[in-house]
Amino acid sequence: MLLALALAGALVGFLVASQHASATWTNYCIGWQPSGGECEGPAHNLTADLVYDDTGSGSWVCEVAVDRYGNGVSPGWACGGGQTEECYPGWQTLRGLIYNASPYWLYMNGTEVYNQGCP
């Protein structure tokens, strides 16, 4: 009986640890983007897409997740000064897309989050 409880406890511990370990953040499109420039990241079952203006200027940046056909998915575009973030359900393979909505060149990057809830 004790052996069975020990094995059950070990199995539960393994499952909890493996779920946490599979949470993944991937940076993409790190570099300079011209005004109106955009860049797509790799495909994942996204739960979040984050975009940053790494110049520190607080310039307007946008993001959207696109499906395999390049169509934007709900909830659609999100924009913000210096950074923005949008959450997705995580059941569909999507690619994050960053967009420079400022009138200047920006050093930008995106971060795709998958295999965990929205941060």
PyMOL commands that set and color helices and strands:
alter all, ss='L'
color gray80, all
select helices_A, chain A and resi 2-21
alter helices_A, ss='H'
color red, helices_A
select strands_A, chain A and resi 24-33+38-53+60-66+78-81+83-87+93-100+106-114
alter strands_A, ss='S'
color yellow, strands_A
deselect
rebuild
show_as cartoon
